[in-house]
Amino acid sequence: MRPVTIHRLLLLTLMSAIIVSCSNGQPSSTLSQWGTSLEQIRSAVAAAGKYPLEAVEVTASPSLLRITVSDLNLAQADQLTRENSANSIVSAAEGVISQQQIFTSVQAINVAIMHPERAEGSAAQTHTEDVLEFRKGPNKRFAHHIT
């Protein structure tokens, strides 16, 4: 082999290693599938709870799905109302999760209820009001877990 060919081969190998390490070992098609699937969950949750899309954020790791809802009324509601809303949010997410192979390793869903900052410039700050955890059971459904 010519020296130039060896250098090109080494350069291609190095570039491939960098690309794989930046994507945590997942091919880019898997990463785009994650993004699309998280957006589907976000839309389903927003529709089910009648929230504006910008009030819902969804993030995930292979074992945990976190859904954040920013809603002043829900943040100020009593515990039972927040639990019922969280159950509805998880049900909407489960509808998407059950259809997506990439979510089979998810073992828990956290629903975070955020108290949004008020637009009138009051002293209230955005903060987490409540986080409810749902764990996957033997029936592959997520149930509210109380610690």
Secondary structure, 3 states (H helix, E strand, C coil): CCHHHHHHHHHHHHHHHHHHHHCCCCCHHHHHHHHHHHHHHHHHHHHHHCCCHHHEEEEECCCEEEEEEECHHHHHCCHHHHHHHHHHHHHHHHHHHCCCHHHCCCCEEEEEEEECCCCCCCCCCCEEEEEEEEEECCCCCEEEECC
